[in-house]
């Protein structure tokens, strides 16, 4: 039995893809191992969103190529594979095959062909109609939490983003399949599911099968209500897109307690001029109205975001608008990035007018601004009781357990291993930017 080591970079969609690849390889007679040194095959599932993530691939393949002992077969999967295709075989000596984002269901057969002596296989084709979206319990990243794709690809074509080219056009999975998978996960003991996609609220299935009888102005809000009706304990979703984020999504969260009180809504810039250059399709006025609606909700909704600083053409005035937006919104968390040019995107052809030094200064200022407002925002949790899914052993607390709250905060508390997999009430006693500490009540 050949041993396969699978390394994953990037987003939840990549993690989900890797879980299904591992499941399929197990069915095909391979042993998936956590020991890279002893593996006969190394599969690297790649990310192309940022240059640094792509560089990891080159570093890892080089390390394997120069290691002592027998050299494993190396396969590259994911977004870099989709974008680069056969050129990867020329760029990186030591890569044996390349599999695109929608061809991952054929990794087992491609691996067998490689073992039989075939070389330099490249498969960038479409996903097969009978593709199996299920994940074996042994290959899920958590026994209690499951990622459930509802839509793949993207039609937005933001000028900085490579995803529409690496993941293809939007394709929504049938609602009836999503509900069936949810019920099966619930039966197998999963407590929390994450409905995932590049833009989940762009969800538009070909038919309404499975959504009949559920209220909501958008197919996504009806899907949320349908999944909530399964009775699974917790439901989260990511990532949302401001252009398609409608009030009926907030109304669904308010109606169903098992729809968790957390929304990740990337704004990317606080300047309307920059948003237009990015082709985001939303305005700051509309974004603020969405924030205000969530802040006024009967649920205490945690709001997180993504922001890019130093986009081509961003002026000091544009950056000031972003700083003011961050102050106003008081995000629970903000993932701030310096603009990273990606070949093949429209922004790559724009004049990169912001120097590297200025990008760093803007990044640091915005990060400090966010931390100041975040501290005030997170203090609302102090002395509050949160429902926490106990997911694993805490490395931050002696005899501790760690898990996530419904508002997607990492919470550490003292507890026995027997509580793992349970949802417990934890009173928060200490609040930090990336995690909280509390005691069971």
PEWO-V750569 format. One record per residue. N is the residue number from 1. RES is the residue in one letter. D_CENTER is the distance of its C-alpha to the mean C-alpha in whole Angstrom. Layout:
((N,RES,D_CENTER) (N,RES,D_CENTER))
//
This chain:
((1,X,32) (2,X,30) (3,X,28) (4,X,24) (5,X,22) (6,X,18) (7,X,16) (8,X,12) (9,X,11) (10,X,8) (11,X,4) (12,X,3) (13,X,6) (14,X,8) (15,X,8) (16,X,9) (17,X,11) (18,X,13) (19,X,14) (20,X,16) (21,X,17) (22,X,19) (23,X,20) (24,X,22) (25,X,23) (26,X,24) (27,X,26) (28,X,28) (29,X,29) (30,X,27) (31,X,26) (32,X,23) (33,X,24) (34,X,22) (35,X,25) (36,X,24) (37,X,28) (38,X,29) (39,X,27) (40,X,29) (41,X,26) (42,X,23) (43,X,20) (44,X,17) (45,X,14) (46,X,13) (47,X,11) (48,X,13) (49,X,12) (50,X,14) (51,X,17) (52,X,17) (53,X,14) (54,X,17) (55,X,20) (56,X,18) (57,X,19) (58,X,23) (59,X,23) (60,X,22) (61,X,24) (62,X,27) (63,X,27) (64,X,27) (65,X,30) (66,X,32) (67,X,32) (68,X,35) (69,X,36) (70,X,35) (71,X,32) (72,X,29) (73,X,28) (74,X,25) (75,X,23) (76,X,20) (77,X,17) (78,X,14) (79,X,14) (80,X,17) (81,X,19) (82,X,18) (83,X,19) (84,X,22) (85,X,23) (86,X,27) (87,X,27) (88,X,25) (89,X,28) (90,X,30) (91,X,28) (92,X,27) (93,X,30) (94,X,29) (95,X,26) (96,X,28) (97,X,26) (98,X,23) (99,X,20) (100,X,18) (101,X,15) (102,X,17) (103,X,20) (104,X,18) (105,X,20) (106,X,23) (107,X,22) (108,X,25) (109,X,28) (110,X,27) (111,X,27) (112,X,30) (113,X,32) (114,X,31) (115,X,33) (116,X,36) (117,X,36) (118,X,34) (119,X,33) (120,X,30) (121,X,29) (122,X,26) (123,X,24) (124,X,22) (125,X,23) (126,X,22) (127,X,20) (128,X,23) (129,X,24) (130,X,25) (131,X,21) (132,X,20) (133,X,17) (134,X,18) (135,X,17) (136,X,20) (137,X,20) (138,X,21) (139,X,18) (140,X,15) (141,X,13) (142,X,15) (143,X,18) (144,X,17) (145,X,14) (146,X,12) (147,X,9) (148,X,11) (149,X,10) (150,X,13) (151,X,12) (152,X,12) (153,X,13) (154,X,14) (155,X,17) (156,X,17) (157,X,18) (158,X,18) (159,X,20) (160,X,18) (161,X,15) (162,X,15) (163,X,13) (164,X,15) (165,X,17) (166,X,15) (167,X,14) (168,X,17) (169,X,18) (170,X,16) (171,X,17) (172,X,17) (173,X,17) (174,X,21) (175,X,20) (176,X,23) (177,X,21) (178,X,18) (179,X,21) (180,X,22) (181,X,19) (182,X,19) (183,X,22) (184,X,22) (185,X,19) (186,X,21) (187,X,25) (188,X,23) (189,X,22) (190,X,19) (191,X,19) (192,X,15) (193,X,13) (194,X,9) (195,X,10) (196,X,7) (197,X,8) (198,X,8) (199,X,10) (200,X,11) (201,X,14) (202,X,16) (203,X,16) (204,X,20) (205,X,21) (206,X,24) (207,X,26) (208,X,26) (209,X,27) (210,X,25) (211,X,25) (212,X,29) (213,X,30) (214,X,27) (215,X,27) (216,X,25) (217,X,25) (218,X,22) (219,X,21) (220,X,18) (221,X,20) (222,X,22) (223,X,19) (224,X,18) (225,X,22) (226,X,22) (227,X,20) (228,X,21) (229,X,24) (230,X,23) (231,X,24) (232,X,21) (233,X,21) (234,X,17) (235,X,15) (236,X,12) (237,X,10) (238,X,7) (239,X,7) (240,X,11) (241,X,13) (242,X,16) (243,X,19) (244,X,18) (245,X,17) (246,X,21) (247,X,23) (248,X,23) (249,X,19) (250,X,21) (251,X,24) (252,X,22) (253,X,20) (254,X,24) (255,X,25) (256,X,23) (257,X,23) (258,X,20) (259,X,18) (260,X,16) (261,X,17) (262,X,14) (263,X,13) (264,X,10) (265,X,12) (266,X,12) (267,X,16) (268,X,16) (269,X,20) (270,X,23) (271,X,25) (272,X,26) (273,X,27) (274,X,24) (275,X,22) (276,X,25) (277,X,25) (278,X,21) (279,X,22) (280,X,19) (281,X,22) (282,X,22) (283,X,24) (284,X,24) (285,X,26) (286,X,24) (287,X,21) (288,X,24) (289,X,25) (290,X,22) (291,X,21) (292,X,25) (293,X,24) (294,X,22) (295,X,24) (296,X,27) (297,X,25) (298,X,27) (299,X,24) (300,X,22) (301,X,19) (302,X,17) (303,X,15) (304,X,13) (305,X,12) (306,X,12) (307,X,15) (308,X,17) (309,X,21) (310,X,23) (311,X,22) (312,X,25) (313,X,28) (314,X,27) (315,X,30) (316,X,31) (317,X,31) (318,X,28) (319,X,26) (320,X,29) (321,X,27) (322,X,24) (323,X,25) (324,X,27) (325,X,24) (326,X,22) (327,X,25) (328,X,26) (329,X,22) (330,X,22) (331,X,18) (332,X,17) (333,X,15) (334,X,14) (335,X,12) (336,X,15) (337,X,16) (338,X,19) (339,X,19) (340,X,19) (341,X,21) (342,X,19) (343,X,22) (344,X,22) (345,X,21) (346,X,24) (347,X,23) (348,X,24) (349,X,27) (350,X,28) (351,X,30) (352,X,28) (353,X,30) (354,X,28) (355,X,29) (356,X,27) (357,X,29) (358,X,29) (359,X,25) (360,X,25) (361,X,27) (362,X,25) (363,X,22) (364,X,24) (365,X,26) (366,X,23) (367,X,21) (368,X,25) (369,X,25) (370,X,21) (371,X,22) (372,X,26) (373,X,24) (374,X,22) (375,X,24) (376,X,26) (377,X,23) (378,X,23) (379,X,26) (380,X,26) (381,X,25) (382,X,28) (383,X,30) (384,X,28) (385,X,27) (386,X,23) (387,X,22) (388,X,21) (389,X,19) (390,X,21) (391,X,18) (392,X,20) (393,X,23) (394,X,22) (395,X,23) (396,X,24) (397,X,27) (398,X,30) (399,X,30) (400,X,27) (401,X,24) (402,X,20) (403,X,18) (404,X,16) (405,X,18) (406,X,17) (407,X,16) (408,X,13) (409,X,16) (410,X,16) (411,X,20) (412,X,22) (413,X,26) (414,X,29) (415,X,29) (416,X,30) (417,X,28) (418,X,29) (419,X,27) (420,X,24) (421,X,22) (422,X,24) (423,X,23) (424,X,25) (425,X,27) (426,X,26) (427,X,28) (428,X,27) (429,X,29) (430,X,27) (431,X,24) (432,X,23) (433,X,20) (434,X,17) (435,X,19) (436,X,22) (437,X,25) (438,X,27) (439,X,29) (440,X,30) (441,X,32))
//
